[in-house]
Amino acid sequence: MQQDNVCDNQADVQECKWEEIQDIIESGELARLKRSRQMTEKYHDHKKRTAGLDMNQYILQKLGWLPDESHCEDTIAKAFSETALYAVRANDFPYSFEPGVVHLVLWSKIALPVHSPDKAMRNAARARIGAFLQAQPSLRPLIETDHVAWFVNYPELQSVARIFHAHVLLYFPRDHYSAEQVKITVDDILLHGFEPVA
C-alpha cells in the first residue's frame, strides 16, 4: 500500500481554512493536506483491523463493484455518463479542515489521467470532472459561491491506488448554513448520488 497524507507527528496539524485549501489545490502541493492526530490514529486503527486485506479489494467490496469493473479501458468522455460507472461516498478519514468543509470521495470505474504527462489528456480529464460537478443541481448554490473544490492525489500519496478516486470538498460557511441545512444537503447527495452527464 502506498503512503497517504497522515500526520504522524506528536503535535497536531492545524485545520486548513477554505482559502488555504483552494491555494493548496491550485498550487498542486497536495502533500500539505494532512489528517489530524486523532483522525490519523483512527486511520491506523482501521489499517490494523484490516491487516492482510488488500485495500483496493476492500474498497471494491464497500462499493459493491467487481474487481474487473474498476479497470474499464474507455474514453474520458464516457466517465460519469452512467450511474453504474461511479459512486460518491463520505471520506471515512477526512483531512484536517475547518468546520463547514465536507470531504467526499468520488470513485470511478474509468480512470481519468489527471496527472498524465500528456497535457491534452490531462486537461481533458480535469475538464470532464469539472463539468460533471458543475452539472450537479445539488451543488449549484455552492458552485456559484466558489465553495466546491476537488483534487486527485498523486500516485505516491494514494492508499488506494488501483481504483480511481477524486476528493470532492464542499464548503458550507457557518454564517450562511445551519448544521441542519448541511446535514440535509449532504445526506441527500449520499443517498441519491450525483446525476450522470452526457
ROVEX-549151 format. One record per atom (N, C-alpha, C): x, y negated, z negated; atom name; residue number from 1. Coordinates in pm, whole numbers, always signed. Layout:
N
(rec (X,Y,Z),CA,NUM) ...
REM end
This chain:
198
(rec (+84,+118,+0),N,1) (rec (+0,+0,+0),CA,1) (rec (+88,-124,+0),C,1) (rec (+44,-226,+75),N,2) (rec (+121,-348,+80),CA,2) (rec (+87,-438,-38),C,2) (rec (+173,-533,-63),N,3) (rec (+158,-620,-180),CA,3) (rec (+55,-729,-153),C,3) (rec (-39,-746,-243),N,4) (rec (-138,-851,-232),CA,4) (rec (-95,-968,-318),C,4) (rec (-166,-1080,-304),N,5) (rec (-132,-1200,-380),CA,5) (rec (-180,-1186,-523),C,5) (rec (-92,-1147,-611),N,6) (rec (-129,-1133,-752),CA,6) (rec (-31,-1211,-837),C,6) (rec (-75,-1246,-954),N,7) (rec (+9,-1322,-1046),CA,7) (rec (+61,-1228,-1153),C,7) (rec (+189,-1195,-1149),N,8) (rec (+247,-1107,-1249),CA,8) (rec (+326,-1185,-1354),C,8) (rec (+323,-1316,-1345),N,9) (rec (+394,-1397,-1442),CA,9) (rec (+318,-1402,-1574),C,9) (rec (+389,-1429,-1681),N,10) (rec (+325,-1443,-1812),CA,10) (rec (+231,-1562,-1813),C,10) (rec (+277,-1674,-1755),N,11) (rec (+194,-1794,-1752),CA,11) (rec (+86,-1776,-1646),C,11) (rec (-33,-1820,-1678),N,12) (rec (-142,-1807,-1584),CA,12) (rec (-129,-1912,-1474),C,12) (rec (-190,-1884,-1360),N,13) (rec (-187,-1980,-1250),CA,13) (rec (-299,-2082,-1268),C,13) (rec (-278,-2196,-1207),N,14) (rec (-380,-2300,-1211),CA,14) (rec (-488,-2269,-1109),C,14) (rec (-612,-2308,-1140),N,15) (rec (-721,-2292,-1045),CA,15) (rec (-700,-2391,-930),C,15) (rec (-708,-2341,-808),N,16) (rec (-695,-2428,-692),CA,16) (rec (-822,-2508,-672),C,16) (rec (-806,-2638,-650),N,17) (rec (-918,-2724,-615),CA,17) (rec (-950,-2704,-467),C,17) (rec (-1071,-2741,-428),N,18) (rec (-1115,-2718,-290),CA,18) (rec (-1021,-2784,-189),C,18) (rec (-982,-2908,-213),N,19) (rec (-894,-2977,-119),CA,19) (rec (-759,-2906,-107),C,19) (rec (-709,-2852,-219),N,20) (rec (-583,-2778,-216),CA,20) (rec (-598,-2648,-138),C,20) (rec (-711,-2581,-157),N,21) (rec (-738,-2458,-82),CA,21) (rec (-735,-2486,+67),C,21) (rec (-803,-2593,+108),N,22) (rec (-805,-2629,+250),CA,22) (rec (-664,-2658,+302),C,22) (rec (-584,-2728,+221),N,23) (rec (-446,-2760,+261),CA,23) (rec (-362,-2633,+276),C,23) (rec (-378,-2540,+184),N,24) (rec (-302,-2415,+189),CA,24) (rec (-338,-2336,+314),C,24) (rec (-466,-2327,+344),N,25) (rec (-510,-2253,+462),CA,25) (rec (-460,-2322,+589),C,25) (rec (-472,-2453,+593),N,26) (rec (-428,-2531,+710),CA,26) (rec (-277,-2516,+732),C,26) (rec (-200,-2515,+623),N,27) (rec (-55,-2506,+634),CA,27) (rec (-7,-2364,+663),C,27) (rec (-93,-2266,+637),N,28) (rec (-54,-2127,+657),CA,28) (rec (+27,-2070,+542),C,28) (rec (+39,-2144,+431),N,29) (rec (+117,-2098,+315),CA,29) (rec (+30,-2012,+224),C,29) (rec (-21,-1901,+279),N,30) (rec (-121,-1820,+211),CA,30) (rec (-68,-1751,+86),C,30) (rec (+62,-1732,+78),N,31) (rec (+121,-1669,-41),CA,31) (rec (+103,-1756,-165),C,31) (rec (+67,-1883,-147),N,32) (rec (+43,-1971,-262),CA,32) (rec (-90,-1940,-331),C,32) (rec (-178,-1867,-264),N,33) (rec (-305,-1829,-325),CA,33) (rec (-281,-1710,-418),C,33) (rec (-316,-1725,-543),N,34) (rec (-289,-1622,-644),CA,34) (rec (-415,-1591,-723),C,34) (rec (-412,-1475,-785),N,35) (rec (-517,-1441,-881),CA,35) (rec (-474,-1487,-1020),C,35) (rec (-572,-1510,-1105),N,36) (rec (-540,-1546,-1243),CA,36) (rec (-481,-1423,-1313),C,36) (rec (-421,-1446,-1428),N,37) (rec (-364,-1334,-1505),CA,37) (rec (-472,-1232,-1540),C,37) (rec (-590,-1282,-1580),N,38) (rec (-700,-1192,-1615),CA,38) (rec (-745,-1110,-1494),C,38) (rec (-758,-1175,-1378),N,39) (rec (-802,-1104,-1258),CA,39) (rec (-693,-1008,-1210),C,39) (rec (-567,-1048,-1228),N,40) (rec (-456,-959,-1191),CA,40) (rec (-458,-832,-1274),C,40) (rec (-485,-847,-1405),N,41) (rec (-494,-730,-1492),CA,41) (rec (-609,-639,-1450),C,41) (rec (-721,-700,-1415),N,42) (rec (-836,-624,-1367),CA,42) (rec (-801,-550,-1237),C,42) (rec (-728,-618,-1150),N,43) (rec (-684,-559,-1023),CA,43) (rec (-591,-440,-1048),C,43) (rec (-495,-457,-1139),N,44) (rec (-402,-347,-1169),CA,44) (rec (-475,-230,-1237),C,44) (rec (-571,-259,-1323),N,45) (rec (-651,-152,-1385),CA,45) (rec (-726,-73,-1279),C,45) (rec (-779,-145,-1181),N,46) (rec (-851,-78,-1071),CA,46) (rec (-755,+13,-993),C,46) (rec (-633,-36,-966),N,47) (rec (-536,+44,-893),CA,47) (rec (-498,+170,-972),C,47) (rec (-490,+158,-1106),N,48) (rec (-459,+275,-1188),CA,48) (rec (-572,+377,-1183),C,48) (rec (-697,+327,-1189),N,49) (rec (-813,+417,-1186),CA,49) (rec (-827,+488,-1051),C,49) (rec (-779,+421,-946),N,50) (rec (-791,+480,-813),CA,50) (rec (-658,+535,-764),C,50) (rec (-564,+559,-857),N,51) (rec (-432,+609,-820),CA,51) (rec (-447,+738,-739),C,51) (rec (-371,+745,-632),N,52) (rec (-376,+863,-546),CA,52) (rec (-474,+848,-432),C,52) (rec (-564,+750,-442),N,53) (rec (-658,+725,-334),CA,53) (rec (-597,+627,-235),C,53) (rec (-618,+652,-109),N,54) (rec (-578,+557,-7),CA,54) (rec (-677,+441,-11),C,54) (rec (-628,+317,-29),N,55) (rec (-718,+203,-44),CA,55) (rec (-800,+177,+81),C,55) (rec (-742,+207,+198),N,56) (rec (-818,+191,+321),CA,56) (rec (-938,+286,+322),C,56) (rec (-915,+411,+281),N,57) (rec (-1023,+509,+274),CA,57) (rec (-1126,+469,+169),C,57) (rec (-1077,+417,+58),N,58) (rec (-1165,+373,-50),CA,58) (rec (-1261,+264,+0),C,58) (rec (-1208,+167,+75),N,59) (rec (-1291,+59,+128),CA,59) (rec (-1390,+113,+231),C,59) (rec (-1344,+202,+316),N,60) (rec (-1435,+262,+416),CA,60) (rec (-1553,+329,+346),C,60) (rec (-1527,+400,+237),N,61) (rec (-1635,+465,+162),CA,61) (rec (-1729,+362,+103),C,61) (rec (-1674,+253,+48),N,62) (rec (-1758,+147,-8),CA,62) (rec (-1848,+84,+98),C,62) (rec (-1794,+71,+219),N,63) (rec (-1870,+9,+327),CA,63) (rec (-1963,+108,+396),C,63) (rec (-1943,+238,+370),N,64) (rec (-2024,+340,+437),CA,64) (rec (-1984,+359,+583),C,64) (rec (-1856,+332,+614),N,65) (rec (-1805,+346,+751),CA,65) (rec (-1723,+474,+762),C,65) (rec (-1724,+532,+880),N,66) (rec (-1640,+647,+909),CA,66) (rec (-1499,+599,+943),C,66) (rec (-1397,+681,+918),N,67) (rec (-1259,+637,+943),CA,67) (rec (-1234,+587,+1084),C,67) (rec (-1287,+656,+1184),N,68) (rec (-1259,+615,+1321),CA,68) (rec (-1335,+489,+1362),C,68) (rec (-1435,+451,+1282),N,69) (rec (-1512,+332,+1316),CA,69) (rec (-1434,+204,+1291),C,69) (rec (-1332,+210,+1208),N,70) (rec (-1259,+88,+1174),CA,70) (rec (-1148,+56,+1272),C,70) (rec (-1137,+136,+1378),N,71) (rec (-1029,+113,+1474),CA,71) (rec (-1083,+95,+1615),C,71) (rec (-1200,+32,+1628),N,72) (rec (-1258,+9,+1760),CA,72) (rec (-1161,-73,+1844),C,72) (rec (-1127,-20,+1960),N,73) (rec (-1046,-96,+2054),CA,73) (rec (-1144,-168,+2145),C,73) (rec (-1156,-295,+2128),N,74) (rec (-1256,-367,+2205),CA,74) (rec (-1211,-510,+2223),C,74) (rec (-1289,-583,+2298),N,75) (rec (-1253,-722,+2324),CA,75) (rec (-1291,-810,+2206),C,75) (rec (-1227,-923,+2198),N,76) (rec (-1257,-1020,+2093),CA,76) (rec (-1403,-1062,+2100),C,76) (rec (-1454,-1076,+2221),N,77) (rec (-1592,-1123,+2240),CA,77) (rec (-1696,-1026,+2183),C,77) (rec (-1658,-900,+2162),N,78) (rec (-1754,-802,+2108),CA,78) (rec (-1765,-813,+1956),C,78) (rec (-1665,-870,+1892),N,79) (rec (-1665,-880,+1746),CA,79) (rec (-1787,-958,+1698),C,79) (rec (-1850,-907,+1595),N,80) (rec (-1966,-970,+1530),CA,80) (rec (-2090,-978,+1620),C,80) (rec (-2091,-899,+1728),N,81) (rec (-2206,-903,+1821),CA,81) (rec (-2318,-809,+1778),C,81) (rec (-2289,-717,+1686),N,82) (rec (-2389,-625,+1633),CA,82) (rec (-2364,-609,+1483),C,82) (rec (-2472,-600,+1406),N,83) (rec (-2456,-590,+1261),CA,83) (rec (-2381,-463,+1220),C,83) (rec (-2384,-360,+1303),N,84) (rec (-2313,-236,+1270),CA,84) (rec (-2162,-253,+1278),C,84) (rec (-2115,-363,+1337),N,85) (rec (-1972,-383,+1357),CA,85) (rec (-1904,-460,+1245),C,85) (rec (-1980,-509,+1147),N,86) (rec (-1919,-589,+1042),CA,86) (rec (-2002,-582,+914),C,86) (rec (-1944,-629,+806),N,87) (rec (-2014,-633,+677),CA,87) (rec (-1955,-748,+596),C,87) (rec (-2037,-809,+512),N,88) (rec (-1989,-914,+423),CA,88) (rec (-2014,-870,+279),C,88) (rec (-1912,-884,+196),N,89) (rec (-1919,-842,+57),CA,89) (rec (-1854,-948,-32),C,89) (rec (-1890,-946,-159),N,90) (rec (-1820,-1031,-256),CA,90) (rec (-1679,-974,-275),C,90) (rec (-1583,-1061,-296),N,91) (rec (-1448,-1015,-326),CA,91) (rec (-1445,-968,-472),C,91) (rec (-1412,-842,-493),N,92) (rec (-1408,-787,-629),CA,92) (rec (-1297,-849,-714),C,92) (rec (-1193,-900,-647),N,93) (rec (-1078,-955,-717),CA,93) (rec (-1042,-1091,-656),C,93) (rec (-1127,-1191,-677),N,94) (rec (-1105,-1321,-613),CA,94) (rec (-982,-1393,-666),C,94) (rec (-932,-1483,-585),N,95) (rec (-819,-1566,-624),CA,95) (rec (-865,-1670,-726),C,95) (rec (-770,-1740,-781),N,96) (rec (-798,-1837,-886),CA,96) (rec (-840,-1971,-825),C,96) (rec (-970,-1990,-813),N,97) (rec (-1026,-2110,-753),CA,97) (rec (-1110,-2185,-856),C,97) (rec (-1128,-2313,-833),N,98) (rec (-1210,-2394,-923),CA,98) (rec (-1354,-2343,-924),C,98) (rec (-1428,-2368,-1032),N,99) (rec (-1570,-2329,-1035),CA,99) (rec (-1643,-2391,-917),C,99) (rec (-1734,-2312,-861),N,100) (rec (-1808,-2359,-744),CA,100) (rec (-1759,-2298,-615),C,100) (rec (-1640,-2234,-617),N,101) (rec (-1589,-2167,-497),CA,101) (rec (-1627,-2019,-504),C,101) (rec (-1699,-1974,-404),N,102) (rec (-1741,-1833,-394),CA,102) (rec (-1651,-1765,-291),C,102) (rec (-1596,-1650,-329),N,103) (rec (-1498,-1579,-246),CA,103) (rec (-1563,-1452,-190),C,103) (rec (-1591,-1453,-59),N,104) (rec (-1648,-1338,+10),CA,104) (rec (-1542,-1274,+99),C,104) (rec (-1568,-1150,+141),N,105) (rec (-1480,-1083,+236),CA,105) (rec (-1566,-1037,+354),C,105) (rec (-1522,-1073,+473),N,106) (rec (-1589,-1034,+597),CA,106) (rec (-1508,-920,+658),C,106) (rec (-1565,-799,+657),N,107) (rec (-1498,-680,+711),CA,107) (rec (-1545,-659,+854),C,107) (rec (-1456,-617,+940),N,108) (rec (-1492,-596,+1081),CA,108) (rec (-1431,-467,+1134),C,108) (rec (-1512,-394,+1211),N,109) (rec (-1461,-273,+1275),CA,109) (rec (-1372,-307,+1395),C,109) (rec (-1384,-429,+1442),N,110) (rec (-1299,-475,+1551),CA,110) (rec (-1192,-566,+1492),C,110) (rec (-1069,-525,+1507),N,111) (rec (-958,-605,+1454),CA,111) (rec (-933,-725,+1545),C,111) (rec (-931,-841,+1486),N,112) (rec (-908,-964,+1563),CA,112) (rec (-763,-1009,+1544),C,112) (rec (-692,-1034,+1652),N,113) (rec (-548,-1066,+1644),CA,113) (rec (-519,-1210,+1604),C,113) (rec (-560,-1247,+1482),N,114) (rec (-545,-1386,+1438),CA,114) (rec (-401,-1426,+1413),C,114) (rec (-312,-1329,+1397),N,115) (rec (-170,-1359,+1377),CA,115) (rec (-85,-1311,+1494),C,115) (rec (-148,-1292,+1609),N,116) (rec (-75,-1246,+1727),CA,116) (rec (+29,-1348,+1770),C,116) (rec (+143,-1301,+1820),N,117) (rec (+241,-1396,+1877),CA,117) (rec (+190,-1458,+2007),C,117) (rec (+90,-1393,+2068),N,118) (rec (+30,-1447,+2190),CA,118) (rec (-68,-1558,+2152),C,118) (rec (-33,-1682,+2185),N,119) (rec (-112,-1797,+2142),CA,119) (rec (-255,-1792,+2192),C,119) (rec (-276,-1749,+2316),N,120) (rec (-412,-1744,+2373),CA,120) (rec (-498,-1643,+2297),C,120) (rec (-441,-1527,+2266),N,121) (rec (-515,-1425,+2190),CA,121) (rec (-545,-1474,+2050),C,121) (rec (-444,-1535,+1988),N,122) (rec (-459,-1587,+1852),CA,122) (rec (-570,-1692,+1846),C,122) (rec (-568,-1784,+1941),N,123) (rec (-669,-1890,+1944),CA,123) (rec (-808,-1835,+1971),C,123) (rec (-817,-1736,+2061),N,124) (rec (-947,-1677,+2092),CA,124) (rec (-1004,-1603,+1972),C,124) (rec (-919,-1533,+1900),N,125) (rec (-963,-1459,+1781),CA,125) (rec (-1012,-1556,+1673),C,125) (rec (-937,-1661,+1651),N,126) (rec (-976,-1759,+1549),CA,126) (rec (-1104,-1832,+1589),C,126) (rec (-1116,-1862,+1718),N,127) (rec (-1237,-1929,+1766),CA,127) (rec (-1359,-1840,+1748),C,127) (rec (-1340,-1708,+1767),N,128) (rec (-1454,-1615,+1752),CA,128) (rec (-1502,-1612,+1607),C,128) (rec (-1411,-1606,+1512),N,129) (rec (-1450,-1607,+1371),CA,129) (rec (-1517,-1739,+1336),C,129) (rec (-1458,-1848,+1381),N,130) (rec (-1515,-1979,+1354),CA,130) (rec (-1656,-1993,+1410),C,130) (rec (-1677,-1948,+1534),N,131) (rec (-1808,-1957,+1597),CA,131) (rec (-1910,-1870,+1524),C,131) (rec (-1865,-1754,+1479),N,132) (rec (-1954,-1663,+1406),CA,132) (rec (-2003,-1729,+1277),C,132) (rec (-1913,-1788,+1202),N,133) (rec (-1952,-1852,+1077),CA,133) (rec (-2037,-1977,+1103),C,133) (rec (-2002,-2053,+1206),N,134) (rec (-2079,-2172,+1240),CA,134) (rec (-2223,-2139,+1276),C,134) (rec (-2246,-2018,+1328),N,135) (rec (-2379,-1979,+1375),CA,135) (rec (-2471,-1932,+1263),C,135) (rec (-2419,-1922,+1140),N,136) (rec (-2499,-1867,+1031),CA,136) (rec (-2590,-1974,+969),C,136) (rec (-2722,-1956,+978),N,137) (rec (-2814,-2054,+918),CA,137) (rec (-2790,-2072,+768),C,137) (rec (-2754,-1965,+698),N,138) (rec (-2733,-1974,+553),CA,138) (rec (-2614,-2061,+517),C,138) (rec (-2522,-2080,+613),N,139) (rec (-2402,-2160,+586),CA,139) (rec (-2412,-2303,+636),C,139) (rec (-2516,-2333,+711),N,140) (rec (-2525,-2463,+778),CA,140) (rec (-2505,-2582,+683),C,140) (rec (-2574,-2586,+568),N,141) (rec (-2554,-2702,+478),CA,141) (rec (-2409,-2715,+431),C,141) (rec (-2342,-2602,+410),N,142) (rec (-2203,-2605,+364),CA,142) (rec (-2109,-2645,+478),C,142) (rec (-2136,-2596,+598),N,143) (rec (-2053,-2629,+714),CA,143) (rec (-2060,-2779,+742),C,143) (rec (-2180,-2834,+730),N,144) (rec (-2199,-2977,+758),CA,144) (rec (-2119,-3065,+662),C,144) (rec (-2089,-3015,+545),N,145) (rec (-2011,-3093,+447),CA,145) (rec (-1867,-3042,+434),C,145) (rec (-1823,-2960,+531),N,146) (rec (-1686,-2906,+532),CA,146) (rec (-1657,-2824,+407),C,146) (rec (-1756,-2745,+366),N,147) (rec (-1742,-2663,+246),CA,147) (rec (-1740,-2513,+277),C,147) (rec (-1693,-2479,+396),N,148) (rec (-1669,-2340,+433),CA,148) (rec (-1527,-2332,+488),C,148) (rec (-1451,-2235,+440),N,149) (rec (-1315,-2212,+490),CA,149) (rec (-1292,-2062,+500),C,149) (rec (-1200,-2024,+584),N,150) (rec (-1169,-1881,+597),CA,150) (rec (-1020,-1865,+632),C,150) (rec (-969,-1746,+602),N,151) (rec (-833,-1712,+640),CA,151) (rec (-819,-1560,+645),C,151) (rec (-718,-1516,+716),N,152) (rec (-681,-1374,+719),CA,152) (rec (-539,-1367,+667),C,152) (rec (-518,-1291,+561),N,153) (rec (-384,-1278,+505),CA,153) (rec (-287,-1220,+606),C,153) (rec (-161,-1259,+594),N,154) (rec (-58,-1198,+677),CA,154) (rec (-46,-1051,+638),C,154) (rec (-7,-965,+733),N,155) (rec (+1,-821,+703),CA,155) (rec (+78,-788,+576),C,155) (rec (+187,-859,+549),N,156) (rec (+268,-828,+430),CA,156) (rec (+199,-866,+300),C,156) (rec (+89,-941,+306),N,157) (rec (+15,-980,+187),CA,157) (rec (-111,-897,+165),C,157) (rec (-140,-808,+259),N,158) (rec (-265,-732,+252),CA,158) (rec (-251,-603,+172),C,158) (rec (-350,-576,+87),N,159) (rec (-353,-448,+16),CA,159) (rec (-434,-346,+94),C,159) (rec (-522,-393,+181),N,160) (rec (-598,-306,+272),CA,160) (rec (-561,-350,+412),C,160) (rec (-466,-278,+471),N,161) (rec (-406,-326,+596),CA,161) (rec (-471,-269,+721),C,161) (rec (-540,-155,+710),N,162) (rec (-588,-90,+831),CA,162) (rec (-733,-125,+865),C,162) (rec (-798,-204,+782),N,163) (rec (-934,-247,+810),CA,163) (rec (-932,-400,+818),C,163) (rec (-969,-452,+932),N,164) (rec (-963,-597,+949),CA,164) (rec (-1059,-666,+853),C,164) (rec (-1011,-770,+787),N,165) (rec (-1097,-848,+699),CA,165) (rec (-1049,-992,+689),C,165) (rec (-1146,-1080,+682),N,166) (rec (-1119,-1222,+663),CA,166) (rec (-1177,-1264,+529),C,166) (rec (-1107,-1352,+462),N,167) (rec (-1157,-1410,+337),CA,167) (rec (-1239,-1533,+373),C,167) (rec (-1363,-1537,+326),N,168) (rec (-1452,-1649,+354),CA,168) (rec (-1483,-1719,+222),C,168) (rec (-1453,-1847,+216),N,169) (rec (-1471,-1924,+94),CA,169) (rec (-1582,-2027,+113),C,169) (rec (-1674,-2028,+19),N,170) (rec (-1785,-2123,+20),CA,170) (rec (-1771,-2212,-102),C,170) (rec (-1784,-2341,-81),N,171) (rec (-1768,-2435,-192),CA,171) (rec (-1901,-2503,-221),C,171) (rec (-1949,-2481,-344),N,172) (rec (-2072,-2543,-392),CA,172) (rec (-2035,-2642,-502),C,172) (rec (-2013,-2770,-468),N,173) (rec (-1976,-2868,-572),CA,173) (rec (-2078,-2870,-684),C,173) (rec (-2029,-2867,-806),N,174) (rec (-2119,-2854,-922),CA,174) (rec (-2211,-2975,-939),C,174) (rec (-2172,-3089,-883),N,175) (rec (-2259,-3205,-896),CA,175) (rec (-2369,-3208,-789),C,175) (rec (-2367,-3110,-696),N,176) (rec (-2471,-3102,-593),CA,176) (rec (-2552,-2973,-599),C,176) (rec (-2498,-2871,-663),N,177) (rec (-2565,-2741,-667),CA,177) (rec (-2574,-2690,-810),C,177) (rec (-2689,-2641,-847),N,178) (rec (-2703,-2577,-978),CA,178) (rec (-2654,-2433,-966),C,178) (rec (-2627,-2371,-1079),N,179) (rec (-2585,-2231,-1079),CA,179) (rec (-2693,-2143,-1016),C,179) (rec (-2818,-2178,-1038),N,180) (rec (-2928,-2101,-980),CA,180) (rec (-2931,-2113,-828),C,180) (rec (-2907,-2232,-775),N,181) (rec (-2903,-2251,-630),CA,181) (rec (-2791,-2169,-567),C,181) (rec (-2675,-2170,-631),N,182) (rec (-2561,-2093,-580),CA,182) (rec (-2595,-1945,-580),C,182) (rec (-2650,-1896,-690),N,183) (rec (-2684,-1754,-701),CA,183) (rec (-2784,-1714,-594),C,183) (rec (-2886,-1794,-572),N,184) (rec (-2988,-1762,-471),CA,184) (rec (-2925,-1754,-332),C,184) (rec (-2841,-1852,-298),N,185) (rec (-2777,-1855,-167),CA,185) (rec (-2684,-1736,-147),C,185) (rec (-2599,-1712,-246),N,186) (rec (-2501,-1603,-233),CA,186) (rec (-2571,-1467,-235),C,186) (rec (-2668,-1449,-323),N,187) (rec (-2741,-1322,-326),CA,187) (rec (-2810,-1295,-193),C,187) (rec (-2863,-1400,-131),N,188) (rec (-2929,-1385,-1),CA,188) (rec (-2828,-1342,+106),C,188) (rec (-2710,-1402,+104),N,189) (rec (-2606,-1363,+200),CA,189) (rec (-2566,-1218,+179),C,189) (rec (-2544,-1178,+54),N,190) (rec (-2501,-1041,+26),CA,190) (rec (-2609,-939,+54),C,190) (rec (-2734,-979,+38),N,191) (rec (-2846,-888,+64),CA,191) (rec (-2872,-873,+213),C,191) (rec (-2872,-985,+285),N,192) (rec (-2909,-982,+427),CA,192) (rec (-2791,-989,+522),C,192) (rec (-2674,-1023,+471),N,193) (rec (-2557,-1032,+557),CA,193) (rec (-2562,-1155,+645),C,193) (rec (-2474,-1155,+745),N,194) (rec (-2471,-1262,+844),CA,194) (rec (-2534,-1213,+973),C,194) (rec (-2592,-1307,+1047),N,195) (rec (-2656,-1271,+1173),CA,195) (rec (-2551,-1251,+1283),C,195) (rec (-2572,-1153,+1371),N,196) (rec (-2476,-1133,+1482),CA,196) (rec (-2481,-1249,+1580),C,196) (rec (-2375,-1261,+1657),N,197) (rec (-2369,-1364,+1762),CA,197) (rec (-2347,-1297,+1896),C,197) (rec (-2396,-1361,+2001),N,198) (rec (-2382,-1304,+2137),CA,198) (rec (-2240,-1316,+2184),C,198) 
REM end
